[in-house]
Amino acid sequence: TRPTINGDSTSYTDLDKKVVAGLKSANKVVLVSNTITGPTAGEAINALRTKVGADKFQHIQYDATSYAGMREANKRSFGLTVPDPMAAPVETGEGEAMPEAVDMVAAPVETGRPGIIPGYDFSKAKTIVSIDADFLSSWLMPTLFTG
């Protein structure tokens, strides 16, 4: 199906132009997303911030199911945080720029960056004890855990 503007069929190019023009002419642009933990999404959000104007852009991160406690526990226990999406790009051997931190990084707790949500490989476990974490149905990444 094709996109429409005011009920009239349009191209994706024209729709994109209209959306960008609307965002640029807005007094304030607020993006609401889940918690951003990866560099790719962070870079896309920063590109949007730059395109519409950093002075009128606000990014709110909200999770309906909060994992803030788990993130903070992993940050304090292991010192692991997500990469800084604002890190300056560095040149790779192939001449491409990429973020300085592309993986989970060990950083002092006071950096202000969120802790990570760990990944678990249950395939090697002999026994799994779960206390209020239904990892086969709704906890974290159930499609990964049921495989």
KOLBAVO-429093 format. One record per residue (C-alpha): x, z, y; residue in one letter. Coordinates in Angstrom, 1 decimal, m for minus. Layout:
BEGIN
<c1: X, c3: Z, c2: Y, r: A>
...
% end
This chain:
BEGIN
<c1: 0.0, c3: 0.0, c2: 0.0, r: T>
<c1: 1.1, c3: m0.7, c2: 3.5, r: R>
<c1: 1.3, c3: 2.0, c2: 6.3, r: P>
<c1: m1.4, c3: 2.0, c2: 9.0, r: T>
<c1: m1.5, c3: 3.0, c2: 12.6, r: I>
<c1: m4.9, c3: 3.8, c2: 14.0, r: N>
<c1: m6.4, c3: 2.1, c2: 10.9, r: G>
<c1: m4.5, c3: m1.2, c2: 11.4, r: D>
<c1: m1.9, c3: m2.3, c2: 8.8, r: S>
<c1: 1.7, c3: m2.3, c2: 10.1, r: T>
<c1: 5.2, c3: m2.6, c2: 8.7, r: S>
<c1: 7.4, c3: 0.3, c2: 7.9, r: Y>
<c1: 9.8, c3: m0.8, c2: 10.6, r: T>
<c1: 7.1, c3: m0.7, c2: 13.3, r: D>
<c1: 5.9, c3: 2.6, c2: 11.9, r: L>
<c1: 9.4, c3: 4.0, c2: 12.1, r: D>
<c1: 9.9, c3: 2.8, c2: 15.7, r: K>
<c1: 6.6, c3: 4.4, c2: 16.7, r: K>
<c1: 7.5, c3: 7.7, c2: 15.1, r: V>
<c1: 10.9, c3: 7.8, c2: 16.7, r: V>
<c1: 9.5, c3: 7.0, c2: 20.1, r: A>
<c1: 6.9, c3: 9.7, c2: 19.7, r: G>
<c1: 9.6, c3: 12.3, c2: 18.7, r: L>
<c1: 11.8, c3: 11.3, c2: 21.6, r: K>
<c1: 9.0, c3: 11.6, c2: 24.1, r: S>
<c1: 7.8, c3: 15.0, c2: 22.8, r: A>
<c1: 8.5, c3: 18.1, c2: 24.8, r: N>
<c1: 9.5, c3: 20.0, c2: 21.7, r: K>
<c1: 10.1, c3: 18.9, c2: 18.0, r: V>
<c1: 9.8, c3: 21.5, c2: 15.3, r: V>
<c1: 10.8, c3: 20.7, c2: 11.7, r: L>
<c1: 9.5, c3: 23.1, c2: 9.1, r: V>
<c1: 11.3, c3: 22.9, c2: 5.7, r: S>
<c1: 12.2, c3: 24.9, c2: 2.7, r: N>
<c1: 15.7, c3: 26.6, c2: 2.8, r: T>
<c1: 18.3, c3: 23.9, c2: 3.1, r: I>
<c1: 21.2, c3: 24.5, c2: 0.8, r: T>
<c1: 22.9, c3: 21.2, c2: 0.4, r: G>
<c1: 25.1, c3: 19.2, c2: 2.7, r: P>
<c1: 23.1, c3: 15.9, c2: 2.5, r: T>
<c1: 19.8, c3: 17.5, c2: 3.7, r: A>
<c1: 21.8, c3: 19.4, c2: 6.4, r: G>
<c1: 23.4, c3: 16.2, c2: 7.6, r: E>
<c1: 20.0, c3: 14.4, c2: 7.7, r: A>
<c1: 18.5, c3: 17.2, c2: 9.8, r: I>
<c1: 21.5, c3: 17.2, c2: 12.1, r: N>
<c1: 21.1, c3: 13.4, c2: 12.6, r: A>
<c1: 17.4, c3: 13.9, c2: 13.5, r: L>
<c1: 18.4, c3: 16.7, c2: 15.9, r: R>
<c1: 20.8, c3: 14.3, c2: 17.6, r: T>
<c1: 18.4, c3: 11.5, c2: 17.7, r: K>
<c1: 15.5, c3: 13.4, c2: 19.3, r: V>
<c1: 17.7, c3: 15.7, c2: 21.5, r: G>
<c1: 19.2, c3: 18.9, c2: 20.4, r: A>
<c1: 17.8, c3: 20.8, c2: 23.4, r: D>
<c1: 14.2, c3: 20.3, c2: 22.3, r: K>
<c1: 14.7, c3: 20.5, c2: 18.5, r: F>
<c1: 14.0, c3: 23.5, c2: 16.4, r: Q>
<c1: 14.4, c3: 23.8, c2: 12.6, r: H>
<c1: 12.5, c3: 26.5, c2: 10.8, r: I>
<c1: 13.3, c3: 27.2, c2: 7.2, r: Q>
<c1: 10.5, c3: 28.8, c2: 5.2, r: Y>
<c1: 10.1, c3: 29.4, c2: 1.5, r: D>
<c1: 6.6, c3: 30.3, c2: 0.2, r: A>
<c1: 8.4, c3: 32.1, c2: m2.7, r: T>
<c1: 11.4, c3: 33.8, c2: m1.1, r: S>
<c1: 14.6, c3: 33.9, c2: m2.9, r: Y>
<c1: 16.4, c3: 35.6, c2: 0.1, r: A>
<c1: 17.1, c3: 38.7, c2: m2.0, r: G>
<c1: 18.7, c3: 36.7, c2: m4.8, r: M>
<c1: 20.7, c3: 34.7, c2: m2.2, r: R>
<c1: 21.9, c3: 37.9, c2: m0.5, r: E>
<c1: 22.8, c3: 39.6, c2: m3.8, r: A>
<c1: 24.9, c3: 36.6, c2: m4.9, r: N>
<c1: 26.6, c3: 36.4, c2: m1.5, r: K>
<c1: 27.5, c3: 40.1, c2: m1.5, r: R>
<c1: 28.4, c3: 40.2, c2: m5.2, r: S>
<c1: 30.4, c3: 37.0, c2: m5.4, r: F>
<c1: 31.0, c3: 36.0, c2: m1.8, r: G>
<c1: 29.5, c3: 32.5, c2: m2.5, r: L>
<c1: 27.6, c3: 30.8, c2: 0.3, r: T>
<c1: 26.3, c3: 27.3, c2: 0.8, r: V>
<c1: 28.5, c3: 24.8, c2: 2.6, r: P>
<c1: 28.3, c3: 24.8, c2: 6.4, r: D>
<c1: 26.3, c3: 21.7, c2: 7.3, r: P>
<c1: 27.9, c3: 21.7, c2: 10.7, r: M>
<c1: 31.4, c3: 21.5, c2: 9.2, r: A>
<c1: 33.6, c3: 18.8, c2: 10.7, r: A>
<c1: 33.9, c3: 15.8, c2: 8.5, r: P>
<c1: 37.3, c3: 15.1, c2: 6.9, r: V>
<c1: 38.8, c3: 11.8, c2: 5.8, r: E>
<c1: 38.9, c3: 11.3, c2: 2.0, r: T>
<c1: 41.5, c3: 9.2, c2: 0.3, r: G>
<c1: 39.1, c3: 6.2, c2: 0.3, r: E>
<c1: 38.7, c3: 6.3, c2: 4.1, r: G>
<c1: 35.2, c3: 7.8, c2: 4.0, r: E>
<c1: 34.3, c3: 10.8, c2: 6.0, r: A>
<c1: 32.6, c3: 13.7, c2: 4.1, r: M>
<c1: 31.8, c3: 17.3, c2: 5.0, r: P>
<c1: 34.7, c3: 19.7, c2: 4.8, r: E>
<c1: 32.7, c3: 21.9, c2: 2.4, r: A>
<c1: 31.0, c3: 19.8, c2: m0.3, r: V>
<c1: 30.5, c3: 22.5, c2: m2.9, r: D>
<c1: 29.5, c3: 26.2, c2: m2.9, r: M>
<c1: 32.2, c3: 28.0, c2: m1.1, r: V>
<c1: 33.6, c3: 31.5, c2: m1.1, r: A>
<c1: 33.2, c3: 32.9, c2: 2.4, r: A>
<c1: 33.2, c3: 36.3, c2: 4.0, r: P>
<c1: 29.7, c3: 37.9, c2: 3.9, r: V>
<c1: 29.6, c3: 38.1, c2: 7.7, r: E>
<c1: 29.7, c3: 34.2, c2: 8.0, r: T>
<c1: 25.9, c3: 34.2, c2: 8.5, r: G>
<c1: 25.5, c3: 31.4, c2: 6.0, r: R>
<c1: 23.0, c3: 32.0, c2: 3.2, r: P>
<c1: 24.1, c3: 32.9, c2: m0.3, r: G>
<c1: 23.5, c3: 30.6, c2: m3.2, r: I>
<c1: 20.9, c3: 30.6, c2: m5.9, r: I>
<c1: 23.0, c3: 30.4, c2: m9.1, r: P>
<c1: 22.4, c3: 28.0, c2: m11.9, r: G>
<c1: 22.0, c3: 29.3, c2: m15.5, r: Y>
<c1: 22.9, c3: 27.6, c2: m18.8, r: D>
<c1: 20.5, c3: 29.3, c2: m21.2, r: F>
<c1: 21.5, c3: 26.8, c2: m24.0, r: S>
<c1: 24.5, c3: 29.0, c2: m24.9, r: K>
<c1: 22.6, c3: 32.3, c2: m24.9, r: A>
<c1: 21.8, c3: 34.2, c2: m28.1, r: K>
<c1: 19.4, c3: 36.5, c2: m26.5, r: T>
<c1: 17.6, c3: 36.3, c2: m23.2, r: I>
<c1: 15.9, c3: 39.3, c2: m21.6, r: V>
<c1: 13.6, c3: 38.6, c2: m18.7, r: S>
<c1: 12.1, c3: 41.2, c2: m16.5, r: I>
<c1: 9.4, c3: 39.6, c2: m14.3, r: D>
<c1: 11.2, c3: 36.2, c2: m14.2, r: A>
<c1: 9.2, c3: 33.6, c2: m16.1, r: D>
<c1: 12.0, c3: 31.1, c2: m16.4, r: F>
<c1: 10.0, c3: 28.9, c2: m18.8, r: L>
<c1: 7.1, c3: 28.5, c2: m16.4, r: S>
<c1: 7.6, c3: 29.2, c2: m12.8, r: S>
<c1: 10.9, c3: 30.9, c2: m12.0, r: W>
<c1: 13.6, c3: 28.9, c2: m10.1, r: L>
<c1: 14.0, c3: 25.6, c2: m12.1, r: M>
<c1: 11.7, c3: 25.8, c2: m15.1, r: P>
<c1: 12.1, c3: 22.1, c2: m16.0, r: T>
<c1: 15.8, c3: 22.7, c2: m16.4, r: L>
<c1: 15.4, c3: 25.9, c2: m18.4, r: F>
<c1: 12.8, c3: 24.5, c2: m20.9, r: T>
<c1: 15.1, c3: 21.6, c2: m21.9, r: G>
% end
